Amino acid sequence: MTEKVQRHYDEMAEVYDRRYDRGQGRSYHEHISEQVMDWLPPGGRLLDIGCGTGLFVERYCERGGKAVGLDLSPKMIERARDRCASAEWTVGTGDSLPFRDDIFDAASSLLAFSYFRDPDRMLAEAIRVLRPGGRLTLCTLGRNFFTAGLPAIHTLGELAHVRQVGMGSFGERYYSERQMTELFARAGFADVRVRRCSFAHLNLAPPVYRLARKVEPIVERRLPYLAYNLVASGKKPHDGR
Ligand SMILES: C[S@@+](CC[C@H](N)C(=O)[O-])C[C@H]1O[C@@H](n2cnc3c(N)ncnc32)[C@H](O)[C@@H]1O
């Protein structure tokens, strides 16, 4: 399955930024980046797991941080390298990180966690490479009303040969707030926080999207069950792994 995901993103590398670095896609990605950034220490050395074309790494570096981006897909990494020469880039898998223990101040992962067949292993690797006191924050689709039908839609899309970012049967996994909290706690993270975010979906028609963006902050604060992504974060304890 990992090879299938890699092949998909190698094929999508050329068009990926059209979805997430333009128009509605860009404002959606900026929004989730801010949510992740809010729960990361500023200015340290970051590892971004499943970094894709480097959208988040670029933003982190623009704010004075240093970053390493890691992704399964060599083609996505090529794009990322072109985007941000000041960062370091590595092809690899998040469940077996090619780094020593305790070397990053922060770790992030945006829109990639759902692809991990063994989320415990990914989190164990993330906590291993964080220095004590370092923090992992990720953003991924939550398990909720909006994502319940996605596996079927993705399978149908694959059968119909729809060529679109993320379209395919990859056995993606979505978690509830409680499941995510348990995953982080089981991996040994302390100060675990999970919240829902993202109400305005980038597939909405432009006028509806603009309206949804306006009410997004109210929905996220007052009606979070209407948001479809999860942001989850945890700190590596000083006495921990
Ligand atoms: C939807 S894209 C998100 C990219 C980027 N984080 C962003 O926010 O634009 C998902 C990315 O996760 C990567 N990915 C999936 N499984 C992975 C794994 N096991 N290890 C590393 N990267 C992985 C894919 O290659 C792809 O680039």
Ligand as a Chemical Component Dictionary entry (heavy atoms), coordinates in Angstrom:
data_LIG
# 
_chem_comp.id                   LIG 
_chem_comp.type                 NON-POLYMER 
_chem_comp.pdbx_formal_charge   0 
_chem_comp.three_letter_code    LIG 
# 
loop_
_chem_comp_atom.comp_id 
_chem_comp_atom.atom_id 
_chem_comp_atom.alt_atom_id 
_chem_comp_atom.type_symbol 
_chem_comp_atom.charge 
_chem_comp_atom.model_Cartn_x 
_chem_comp_atom.model_Cartn_y 
_chem_comp_atom.model_Cartn_z 
_chem_comp_atom.pdbx_ordinal 
LIG C1  C1  C 0  -2.007 15.167 0.876  1  
LIG S1  S1  S 1  -0.291 15.177 0.766  2  
LIG C2  C2  C 0  0.152  16.375 2.007  3  
LIG C3  C3  C 0  1.481  17.038 1.709  4  
LIG C4  C4  C 0  1.872  18.191 2.615  5  
LIG N1  N1  N 0  2.005  17.767 3.984  6  
LIG C5  C5  C 0  0.892  19.311 2.507  7  
LIG O1  O1  O 0  0.282  19.666 3.526  8  
LIG O2  O2  O -1 0.724  19.865 1.406  9  
LIG C6  C6  C 0  0.177  13.659 1.577  10 
LIG C7  C7  C 0  1.687  13.405 1.533  11 
LIG O3  O3  O 0  2.013  12.402 2.472  12 
LIG C8  C8  C 0  3.053  11.615 1.920  13 
LIG N2  N2  N 0  3.071  10.324 2.629  14 
LIG C9  C9  C 0  2.092  9.396  2.695  15 
LIG N3  N3  N 0  2.490  8.353  3.441  16 
LIG C10 C10 C 0  3.751  8.628  3.867  17 
LIG C11 C11 C 0  4.716  7.940  4.670  18 
LIG N4  N4  N 0  4.463  6.720  5.172  19 
LIG N5  N5  N 0  5.900  8.532  4.897  20 
LIG C12 C12 C 0  6.187  9.753  4.374  21 
LIG N6  N6  N 0  5.328  10.446 3.598  22 
LIG C13 C13 C 0  4.120  9.901  3.351  23 
LIG C14 C14 C 0  2.662  11.507 0.440  24 
LIG O4  O4  O 0  3.733  11.105 -0.370 25 
LIG C15 C15 C 0  2.179  12.935 0.170  26 
LIG O5  O5  O 0  3.216  13.755 -0.301 27 
# 
loop_
_chem_comp_bond.comp_id 
_chem_comp_bond.atom_id_1 
_chem_comp_bond.atom_id_2 
_chem_comp_bond.value_order 
_chem_comp_bond.pdbx_ordinal 
LIG C1  S1  SING 1  
LIG S1  C2  SING 2  
LIG S1  C6  SING 3  
LIG C2  C3  SING 4  
LIG C3  C4  SING 5  
LIG C4  N1  SING 6  
LIG C4  C5  SING 7  
LIG C5  O1  DOUB 8  
LIG C5  O2  SING 9  
LIG C6  C7  SING 10 
LIG C7  O3  SING 11 
LIG C7  C15 SING 12 
LIG O3  C8  SING 13 
LIG C8  N2  SING 14 
LIG C8  C14 SING 15 
LIG N2  C9  SING 16 
LIG N2  C13 SING 17 
LIG C9  N3  DOUB 18 
LIG N3  C10 SING 19 
LIG C10 C11 SING 20 
LIG C10 C13 DOUB 21 
LIG C11 N4  SING 22 
LIG C11 N5  DOUB 23 
LIG N5  C12 SING 24 
LIG C12 N6  DOUB 25 
LIG N6  C13 SING 26 
LIG C14 O4  SING 27 
LIG C14 C15 SING 28 
LIG C15 O5  SING 29 
# 
